[in-house]
Amino acid sequence: MKEEIQEWVLENNLDPIQTTILVDRPGKTVAKVETTSGNLVLKAPLDPREVAANDRLAAVGLPVSRIVARRDRYLLMEWIDGERLSSASPPGAQLQAGRLLRQVHDLGGGPPYKGNAT
């Protein structure tokens, strides 16, 4: 799988240095791809709902990963470094996360998760 990912990244004019598979199970692959121009996350299969949600959040100014490429069965996005949020996180970080989540909820619309009635 790593070779297939690196080949696809090369086809998108990026120079991969290292690929780390983060999730590999039937129907879902997620990999961190380090390139000479920065770190990216690759997801397969491409889910048009994720692309639409990402575009919608970006349109209202919420901080989301920029989509670098989407083609065939792959979605390639910029990697955003960060720390996991927990009850031990600084209160300011928790408040900021809550504010961002409130903005997402204020957009309305149904969640695009499996099992959601359509």
N, CA and C atoms as a LAMMPS dump frame, in Angstrom:
ITEM: TIMESTEP
0
ITEM: NUMBER OF ATOMS
354
ITEM: BOX BOUNDS ff ff ff
-5.0000000000000000e+02 5.0000000000000000e+02
-5.0000000000000000e+02 5.0000000000000000e+02
-5.0000000000000000e+02 5.0000000000000000e+02
ITEM: ATOMS id mol type element x y z
1 1 1 N 0.821 -1.191 0
2 1 2 C 0 0 0
3 1 3 C 0.868 1.26 0
4 2 1 N 1.979 1.243 0.75
5 2 2 C 2.854 2.422 0.795
6 2 3 C 3.351 2.799 -0.596
7 3 1 N 3.712 1.789 -1.393
8 3 2 C 4.227 2.056 -2.73
9 3 3 C 3.146 2.693 -3.599
10 4 1 N 1.924 2.194 -3.491
11 4 2 C 0.808 2.74 -4.265
12 4 3 C 0.547 4.198 -3.882
13 5 1 N 0.601 4.487 -2.594
14 5 2 C 0.396 5.856 -2.11
15 5 3 C 1.503 6.766 -2.63
16 6 1 N 2.753 6.322 -2.504
17 6 2 C 3.869 7.154 -2.951
18 6 3 C 3.801 7.415 -4.452
19 7 1 N 3.384 6.42 -5.217
20 7 2 C 3.244 6.6 -6.665
21 7 3 C 2.172 7.653 -6.961
22 8 1 N 1.05 7.583 -6.255
23 8 2 C -0.031 8.549 -6.462
24 8 3 C 0.42 9.955 -6.081
25 9 1 N 1.166 10.071 -4.981
26 9 2 C 1.672 11.376 -4.547
27 9 3 C 2.625 11.943 -5.6
28 10 1 N 3.485 11.102 -6.149
29 10 2 C 4.397 11.539 -7.212
30 10 3 C 3.63 12.03 -8.438
31 11 1 N 2.538 11.348 -8.771
32 11 2 C 1.718 11.761 -9.911
33 11 3 C 1.125 13.153 -9.701
34 12 1 N 1.041 13.588 -8.453
35 12 2 C 0.511 14.913 -8.129
36 12 3 C 1.629 15.93 -7.93
37 13 1 N 2.791 15.632 -8.523
38 13 2 C 3.941 16.545 -8.516
39 13 3 C 4.447 16.879 -7.119
40 14 1 N 4.372 15.913 -6.23
41 14 2 C 4.924 16.066 -4.886
42 14 3 C 6.018 15.026 -4.719
43 15 1 N 7.019 15.337 -3.94
44 15 2 C 8.157 14.444 -3.754
45 15 3 C 8.078 13.804 -2.371
46 16 1 N 7.545 12.564 -2.281
47 16 2 C 7.408 11.931 -0.969
48 16 3 C 8.75 11.512 -0.382
49 17 1 N 8.902 11.767 0.916
50 17 2 C 10.099 11.352 1.645
51 17 3 C 9.792 10.076 2.422
52 18 1 N 8.667 10.102 3.14
53 18 2 C 8.289 8.964 3.974
54 18 3 C 6.776 8.895 4.065
55 19 1 N 6.251 7.672 4.075
56 19 2 C 4.822 7.445 4.242
57 19 3 C 4.617 6.573 5.464
58 20 1 N 3.734 7.01 6.358
59 20 2 C 3.404 6.251 7.562
60 20 3 C 1.919 5.928 7.532
61 21 1 N 1.587 4.651 7.511
62 21 2 C 0.185 4.237 7.527
63 21 3 C -0.34 4.403 8.954
64 22 1 N -1.396 5.193 9.116
65 22 2 C -1.988 5.438 10.433
66 22 3 C -3.195 4.544 10.687
67 23 1 N -3.975 4.289 9.642
68 23 2 C -5.149 3.414 9.724
69 23 3 C -5.134 2.538 8.486
70 24 1 N -5.285 1.233 8.672
71 24 2 C -5.35 0.319 7.536
72 24 3 C -6.295 -0.813 7.891
73 25 1 N -7.533 -0.643 7.481
74 25 2 C -8.537 -1.675 7.719
75 25 3 C -9.42 -1.743 6.474
76 26 1 N -10.192 -2.795 6.331
77 26 2 C -11.032 -2.907 5.136
78 26 3 C -11.913 -1.666 4.947
79 27 1 N -11.802 -1.065 3.785
80 27 2 C -12.622 0.091 3.464
81 27 3 C -12.109 1.421 3.969
82 28 1 N -10.936 1.461 4.615
83 28 2 C -10.427 2.733 5.143
84 28 3 C -8.913 2.672 5.289
85 29 1 N -8.232 3.618 4.637
86 29 2 C -6.79 3.785 4.798
87 29 3 C -6.514 5.26 5.026
88 30 1 N -5.685 5.55 6.024
89 30 2 C -5.237 6.914 6.299
90 30 3 C -3.728 6.85 6.47
91 31 1 N -3.017 7.75 5.794
92 31 2 C -1.557 7.759 5.877
93 31 3 C -1.046 9.184 6.012
94 32 1 N 0.028 9.332 6.774
95 32 2 C 0.749 10.599 6.825
96 32 3 C 1.847 10.503 5.778
97 33 1 N 1.892 11.501 4.895
98 33 2 C 2.882 11.512 3.823
99 33 3 C 3.774 12.732 4.016
100 34 1 N 5.04 12.476 4.316
101 34 2 C 6.005 13.567 4.451
102 34 3 C 6.608 13.82 3.075
103 35 1 N 6.563 15.087 2.636
104 35 2 C 7.111 15.449 1.329
105 35 3 C 8.132 16.563 1.507
106 36 1 N 8.831 16.869 0.442
107 36 2 C 9.817 17.949 0.505
108 36 3 C 9.154 19.307 0.701
109 37 1 N 7.853 19.401 0.411
110 37 2 C 7.152 20.679 0.578
111 37 3 C 6.227 20.717 1.792
112 38 1 N 6.276 19.684 2.634
113 38 2 C 5.459 19.674 3.848
114 38 3 C 4.761 18.345 4.057
115 39 1 N 4.077 18.245 5.187
116 39 2 C 3.391 17.008 5.536
117 39 3 C 1.943 17.036 5.061
118 40 1 N 1.48 15.865 4.615
119 40 2 C 0.129 15.719 4.09
120 40 3 C -0.536 14.509 4.72
121 41 1 N -1.853 14.459 4.632
122 41 2 C -2.593 13.275 5.049
123 41 3 C -3.35 12.768 3.825
124 42 1 N -3.254 11.472 3.592
125 42 2 C -3.933 10.843 2.477
126 42 3 C -5.021 9.94 3.03
127 43 1 N -6.21 10.036 2.456
128 43 2 C -7.331 9.205 2.89
129 43 3 C -7.888 8.454 1.692
130 44 1 N -8.225 7.194 1.926
131 44 2 C -8.86 6.385 0.891
132 44 3 C -9.911 5.504 1.559
133 45 1 N -11.035 5.28 0.984
134 45 2 C -11.431 5.852 -0.289
135 45 3 C -11.875 7.301 -0.131
136 46 1 N -11.834 8.026 -1.227
137 46 2 C -12.297 9.402 -1.265
138 46 3 C -13.792 9.417 -0.948
139 47 1 N -14.19 10.248 0.005
140 47 2 C -15.598 10.383 0.374
141 47 3 C -16.064 11.781 -0.034
142 48 1 N -16.92 11.882 -1.053
143 48 2 C -17.371 13.2 -1.51
144 48 3 C -18.032 14.018 -0.401
145 49 1 N -18.634 13.343 0.584
146 49 2 C -19.261 14.07 1.695
147 49 3 C -18.209 14.777 2.537
148 50 1 N -17.049 14.155 2.716
149 50 2 C -15.977 14.798 3.48
150 50 3 C -15.455 16.025 2.736
151 51 1 N -15.323 15.906 1.425
152 51 2 C -14.87 17.039 0.615
153 51 3 C -15.875 18.183 0.724
154 52 1 N -17.167 17.866 0.602
155 52 2 C -18.211 18.894 0.685
156 52 3 C -18.222 19.556 2.057
157 53 1 N -18.088 18.759 3.115
158 53 2 C -18.067 19.315 4.472
159 53 3 C -16.846 20.203 4.667
160 54 1 N -15.697 19.762 4.18
161 54 2 C -14.469 20.55 4.294
162 54 3 C -14.62 21.889 3.569
163 55 1 N -15.18 21.842 2.36
164 55 2 C -15.392 23.069 1.583
165 55 3 C -16.35 24.016 2.305
166 56 1 N -17.397 23.466 2.892
167 56 2 C -18.385 24.292 3.598
168 56 3 C -17.77 24.96 4.824
169 57 1 N -16.997 24.211 5.594
170 57 2 C -16.354 24.776 6.782
171 57 3 C -15.34 25.85 6.393
172 58 1 N -14.576 25.594 5.34
173 58 2 C -13.587 26.578 4.882
174 58 3 C -14.273 27.857 4.409
175 59 1 N -15.429 27.72 3.765
176 59 2 C -16.143 28.875 3.218
177 59 3 C -16.603 29.848 4.295
178 60 1 N -16.828 29.344 5.517
179 60 2 C -17.255 30.234 6.609
180 60 3 C -16.086 30.612 7.511
181 61 1 N -14.874 30.26 7.082
182 61 2 C -13.685 30.702 7.802
183 61 3 C -13.209 29.809 8.927
184 62 1 N -13.745 28.601 9.017
185 62 2 C -13.265 27.689 10.059
186 62 3 C -11.934 27.068 9.632
187 63 1 N -11.057 26.8 10.604
188 63 2 C -9.739 26.248 10.266
189 63 3 C -9.838 24.766 9.889
190 64 1 N -9.647 24.484 8.621
191 64 2 C -9.668 23.109 8.125
192 64 3 C -8.442 22.878 7.252
193 65 1 N -8.137 21.622 7.033
194 65 2 C -7.017 21.273 6.157
195 65 3 C -7.346 21.649 4.725
196 66 1 N -6.374 22.231 4.046
197 66 2 C -6.533 22.564 2.628
198 66 3 C -6.44 21.277 1.813
199 67 1 N -7.365 21.103 0.896
200 67 2 C -7.327 19.94 0.014
201 67 3 C -6.283 20.199 -1.067
202 68 1 N -5.313 19.292 -1.153
203 68 2 C -4.211 19.417 -2.112
204 68 3 C -4.575 18.73 -3.424
205 69 1 N -5.193 17.553 -3.33
206 69 2 C -5.579 16.803 -4.528
207 69 3 C -6.689 15.828 -4.171
208 70 1 N -7.537 15.584 -5.134
209 70 2 C -8.559 14.547 -4.995
210 70 3 C -8.756 13.935 -6.369
211 71 1 N -8.572 12.648 -6.412
212 71 2 C -8.657 11.961 -7.695
213 71 3 C -8.747 10.472 -7.446
214 72 1 N -9.393 9.816 -8.367
215 72 2 C -9.565 8.377 -8.264
216 72 3 C -10.186 8.059 -6.911
217 73 1 N -9.478 7.311 -6.112
218 73 2 C -10.035 6.935 -4.808
219 73 3 C -9.339 7.631 -3.648
220 74 1 N -8.504 8.621 -3.934
221 74 2 C -7.702 9.259 -2.89
222 74 3 C -8.071 10.715 -2.649
223 75 1 N -7.937 11.114 -1.397
224 75 2 C -8.06 12.51 -0.985
225 75 3 C -6.762 12.863 -0.278
226 76 1 N -6.109 13.925 -0.724
227 76 2 C -4.839 14.358 -0.149
228 76 3 C -5.023 15.759 0.411
229 77 1 N -4.722 15.915 1.712
230 77 2 C -4.932 17.186 2.401
231 77 3 C -3.678 17.571 3.163
232 78 1 N -3.558 18.876 3.457
233 78 2 C -2.423 19.298 4.268
234 78 3 C -2.572 18.703 5.67
235 79 1 N -1.449 18.396 6.271
236 79 2 C -1.383 17.866 7.634
237 79 3 C -1.301 19.047 8.584
238 80 1 N -2.162 19.074 9.576
239 80 2 C -2.119 20.143 10.57
240 80 3 C -1.607 19.547 11.871
241 81 1 N -0.448 20.043 12.322
242 81 2 C 0.095 19.578 13.598
243 81 3 C -0.773 20.096 14.736
244 82 1 N -0.855 19.336 15.78
245 82 2 C -1.63 19.764 16.935
246 82 3 C -1.464 18.788 18.079
247 83 1 N -2.116 19.097 19.159
248 83 2 C -2.096 18.235 20.335
249 83 3 C -3.509 17.766 20.616
250 84 1 N -3.621 16.562 21.15
251 84 2 C -4.937 16.047 21.527
252 84 3 C -5.499 16.888 22.66
253 85 1 N -6.778 17.134 22.583
254 85 2 C -7.461 17.898 23.615
255 85 3 C -7.987 16.932 24.669
256 86 1 N -7.784 17.267 25.932
257 86 2 C -8.29 16.438 27.026
258 86 3 C -8.655 17.343 28.194
259 87 1 N -9.152 16.743 29.249
260 87 2 C -9.501 17.524 30.441
261 87 3 C -8.254 18.144 31.068
262 88 1 N -7.074 17.634 30.722
263 88 2 C -5.825 18.188 31.25
264 88 3 C -5.277 19.319 30.37
265 89 1 N -5.918 19.569 29.224
266 89 2 C -5.474 20.645 28.332
267 89 3 C -5.71 21.996 28.991
268 90 1 N -4.94 23.007 28.61
269 90 2 C -5.142 24.345 29.17
270 90 3 C -6.578 24.822 28.935
271 91 1 N -7.164 25.51 29.913
272 91 2 C -8.545 25.986 29.766
273 91 3 C -8.764 26.817 28.5
274 92 1 N -7.784 27.617 28.113
275 92 2 C -7.925 28.425 26.902
276 92 3 C -8.101 27.566 25.657
277 93 1 N -7.374 26.457 25.596
278 93 2 C -7.486 25.549 24.455
279 93 3 C -8.86 24.887 24.441
280 94 1 N -9.355 24.531 25.622
281 94 2 C -10.681 23.918 25.71
282 94 3 C -11.768 24.905 25.285
283 95 1 N -11.638 26.157 25.71
284 95 2 C -12.614 27.18 25.327
285 95 3 C -12.6 27.419 23.818
286 96 1 N -11.413 27.5 23.248
287 96 2 C -11.301 27.713 21.802
288 96 3 C -11.927 26.556 21.033
289 97 1 N -11.677 25.329 21.473
290 97 2 C -12.271 24.165 20.81
291 97 3 C -13.795 24.217 20.913
292 98 1 N -14.292 24.616 22.067
293 98 2 C -15.738 24.742 22.247
294 98 3 C -16.339 25.795 21.331
295 99 1 N -15.646 26.913 21.18
296 99 2 C -16.131 27.975 20.285
297 99 3 C -16.186 27.49 18.832
298 100 1 N -15.142 26.78 18.421
299 100 2 C -15.122 26.255 17.055
300 100 3 C -16.243 25.238 16.844
301 101 1 N -16.443 24.371 17.818
302 101 2 C -17.505 23.372 17.72
303 101 3 C -18.877 24.047 17.654
304 102 1 N -19.054 25.119 18.425
305 102 2 C -20.311 25.873 18.39
306 102 3 C -20.556 26.422 16.98
307 103 1 N -19.502 26.929 16.333
308 103 2 C -19.64 27.451 14.972
309 103 3 C -20.065 26.348 13.996
310 104 1 N -19.508 25.17 14.177
311 104 2 C -19.874 24.042 13.318
312 104 3 C -21.349 23.705 13.525
313 105 1 N -21.774 23.63 14.774
314 105 2 C -23.169 23.297 15.074
315 105 3 C -24.121 24.368 14.55
316 106 1 N -23.699 25.618 14.604
317 106 2 C -24.547 26.717 14.133
318 106 3 C -24.793 26.663 12.627
319 107 1 N -23.953 25.943 11.896
320 107 2 C -24.152 25.822 10.453
321 107 3 C -25.407 25.028 10.117
322 108 1 N -25.823 24.16 11.035
323 108 2 C -27.005 23.339 10.787
324 108 3 C -26.71 22.218 9.815
325 109 1 N -27.749 21.512 9.437
326 109 2 C -27.58 20.381 8.529
327 109 3 C -27.338 19.113 9.311
328 110 1 N -27.582 17.992 8.685
329 110 2 C -27.403 16.7 9.342
330 110 3 C -25.981 16.217 9.267
331 111 1 N -25.6 15.404 10.222
332 111 2 C -24.239 14.853 10.212
333 111 3 C -24.081 13.822 9.096
334 112 1 N -22.954 13.811 8.415
335 112 2 C -22.737 12.854 7.32
336 112 3 C -22.053 11.578 7.785
337 113 1 N -22.534 10.987 8.879
338 113 2 C -21.888 9.765 9.349
339 113 3 C -22.714 8.556 8.945
340 114 1 N -22.063 7.395 8.921
341 114 2 C -22.753 6.157 8.565
342 114 3 C -23.911 5.932 9.524
343 115 1 N -25 5.477 8.994
344 115 2 C -26.151 5.185 9.83
345 115 3 C -27.093 6.362 9.974
346 116 1 N -26.681 7.532 9.515
347 116 2 C -27.555 8.698 9.595
348 116 3 C -28.696 8.52 8.598
349 117 1 N -29.903 8.699 9.055
350 117 2 C -31.056 8.587 8.162
351 117 3 C -30.976 9.683 7.105
352 118 1 N -31.164 9.312 5.857
353 118 2 C -31.108 10.314 4.789
354 118 3 C -32.455 10.492 4.141
